[in-house]
Amino acid sequence: METRRETKDFLSRRLEEGKLDQAGWLELLARGFEGKLAELYEQFQQGECSLDYRAERLGVTTWDLYELIEQRGMRTTNV
């Protein structure tokens, strides 16, 4: 899931104009993170990527990712 340039520009303008508060910004960030987490989880389940790769793509440590996926009841191995 790649972010379109137009979307980034739009959000940047909204932020600069003060029309996007902290709660709104956090909600958008969380949705994007959750979407990427789900996308990478599917790739992991199909054996296309490792736990380390997923953590790197999400910008978190492997241990943080392990904790996140355990909290969600997701499998931590693809075997």
Summary of the structure (lengths in Angstrom):
residues: 79
radius of gyration: 15.0
end to end distance: 25.1
largest distance: 48.7
contacts: 167
relative contact order: 0.10
helix: 68%
strand: 0%
